[in-house]
Amino acid sequence: MAKLVFGMNQSLDGYVDHLAFAPSPTLFRHFVMEAQMQAGSIYGSTMYEVMRIWDDNHPEWDAEEQSFAMAWRKQPKWVVSRSLISVGPNARQIEGDLERAIQELKSEREGEIEVAGPALAQSLTELNLIDEYRIYLHPVVLGHGKPYFAGPRPPLRLMTHERISDDVIKLTYIPA
């Protein structure tokens, strides 16, 4: 059975913003390795559109960016959306009963499936479908933005903490 994992970069004050702080080379290599090992990713339409950049070839990208793009293209993607007309290569759209679709996906697969985006994570949290939360904590204060938890924080239990780079700590939680 697959495990659903919601992990994102987060500021000290609890916000996520891919434009406000970028991962260091060390953290980016960590994300490349994560992407290479994942059994797939589940996206909401907004986060999927942000990530579609990895579908394209960019000759100016360095080796790490090329590696991430290859891993992202290779893995299956599921996109939860009622608004998108179509999805790109190696992606399938999920419409209708979200809970049933995700339960089937978890039972059909092995390994970790990434959950991308706080709004989708909130929906899956309310359905008790997320198995693990990974917070990549950065020493940045944003003061506003999208919170990591889009709704009330679920009861969680800290499982591990790991220093990823000079200034980023990965906190791993499971539902309590």
FIMAR-109522 format. One record per residue (C-alpha): y, z, x; residue in three letters. Coordinates in steps of 0.2 Angstrom, whole numbers. Each point is the difference from the previous one (the first is absolute). Example, Ala and Ser with C-alpha at 12.3 -4.5 7.8 and 13.67 -1.06 7.14 Angstrom:
FIMAR-109522
      c2      c3      c1   residu
     -22      39      62      Ala
      17      -3       6      Ser
***
This chain:
FIMAR-109522
      c2      c3      c1   residu
       0       0       0      Met
      17      -5       7      Ala
      14      13       3      Lys
      18      -3      -6      Leu
      13       5      13      Val
      19       0      -3      Phe
       9       1      16      Gly
      18      -4       4      Met
      14       4      12      Asn
      11      14      -6      Gln
      16       8       4      Ser
       2      19       3      Leu
       8       0     -17      Asp
     -14      -9      -9      Gly
       5     -18      -2      Tyr
      -8     -16       5      Val
      10     -15       5      Asp
      -7     -14      11      His
      17      -6       5      Leu
       8      17       4      Ala
     -13       4      15      Phe
     -12     -11       8      Ala
     -16       6       8      Pro
       0       1      19      Ser
     -11     -11      10      Pro
     -13      14       1      Thr
       0       3     -19      Leu
       0     -18      -3      Phe
     -16      -2      11      Arg
      -7      15     -11      His
       3     -10     -16      Phe
      -8     -16       8      Val
     -16      10       3      Met
       1       7     -18      Glu
       2     -17      -7      Ala
     -15      -7      10      Gln
     -11      14      -7      Met
       5       0     -18      Gln
     -11      -7     -13      Ala
      15      -7      -9      Gly
      17       5      -8      Ser
       7       3     -17      Ile
      18      -5      -4      Tyr
      12       1     -13      Gly
      10     -16      -2      Ser
      16       6       9      Thr
     -10       6      16      Met
     -11     -15      -1      Tyr
      16     -12       1      Glu
       6      10      15      Val
     -16      -1       9      Met
      -2     -19      -4      Arg
       9      -3      17      Ile
     -16       2       9      Trp
      -8     -15      -9      Asp
      12     -11      10      Asp
      -1      -5      18      Asn
      14       6      10      His
       0      -7      18      Pro
      13      13       6      Glu
     -12      15      -4      Trp
      -7       9      14      Asp
     -19       3       3      Ala
       0      16     -11      Glu
       9      -8     -15      Glu
     -12     -15       2      Gln
     -15      12       0      Ser
       7       9     -16      Phe
       2     -16      -9      Ala
     -17      -6       4      Met
      -8      17      -6      Ala
      11      -1     -16      Trp
      -5     -18      -4      Arg
     -18       4       3      Lys
      -1      15     -12      Gln
      -2      -2     -19      Pro
      15       5     -10      Lys
       2       5     -18      Trp
      17      -1      -8      Val
       4      10     -16      Val
      13     -10      -9      Ser
       4      -6     -17      Arg
      15     -10       6      Ser
      -7     -11      14      Leu
      -6     -17      -4      Ile
     -11      -2      15      Ser
      -5       9      16      Val
      -3      -7      17      Gly
     -16      -3      11      Pro
     -14      13      -1      Asn
       9       9     -14      Ala
      -5       3     -18      Arg
      11       6     -14      Gln
      -5      16     -10      Ile
       6       0     -18      Glu
      -5      10     -15      Gly
      -9      17       2      Asp
       5       6      17      Leu
     -11      15       0      Glu
     -16     -10      -4      Arg
       5     -13      13      Ala
       3      12      14      Ile
     -16      10      -4      Gln
     -10     -16       1      Glu
       8      -5      16      Leu
      -4      17       8      Lys
     -18      -1      -6      Ser
      -3     -17       6      Glu
       8       2      18      Arg
      -3      11      15      Glu
      13       6      12      Gly
      19       4      -2      Glu
      11     -10     -12      Ile
      18       2       3      Glu
      12       4     -15      Val
      17      -7       4      Ala
      16       6      -8      Gly
       5      16      -8      Pro
       1      -6     -18      Ala
     -17      -7       0      Leu
      -6      16       9      Ala
       8      10     -14      Gln
     -10      -9     -13      Ser
     -16       2      10      Leu
       4      18       3      Thr
       2       3     -19      Glu
     -17      -8      -2      Leu
      -8      12      14      Asn
      -5     -16      10      Leu
       8       3      17      Ile
     -12       9      12      Asp
      12       2      14      Glu
      19       1       4      Tyr
       6      -4      17      Arg
      18       4       4      Ile
       7      -7      16      Tyr
      15      12       3      Leu
      15      -7       9      His
      14      11       6      Pro
      13      -9     -11      Val
      10       6     -14      Val
       5     -13     -13      Leu
       8      10     -14      Gly
      -5     -12     -13      His
     -13     -14      -4      Gly
     -17      -2      -7      Lys
     -10      16       2      Pro
     -18       0       7      Tyr
      -5       9     -16      Phe
       7     -10     -15      Ala
      -4      14     -12      Gly
      -6      18       1      Pro
      -9       4      16      Arg
     -18       3      -3      Pro
      -8      15       6      Pro
      -6      -4      18      Leu
      -9       8      14      Arg
       4      -4      19      Leu
     -16      -7       9      Met
       7      -6      16      Thr
      16      -3      10      His
       1     -11      15      Glu
      15      -5      12      Arg
       0     -19      -1      Ile
      15      -3      12      Ser
      14      10       8      Asp
       9       3     -17      Asp
     -13      -4     -14      Val
     -13      12      -7      Ile
     -14      -6     -12      Lys
      -4      13     -13      Leu
     -16      -3     -10      Thr
      -2       8     -17      Tyr
     -13       0     -13      Ile
       2       5     -19      Pro
      -3      19      -1      Ala
***
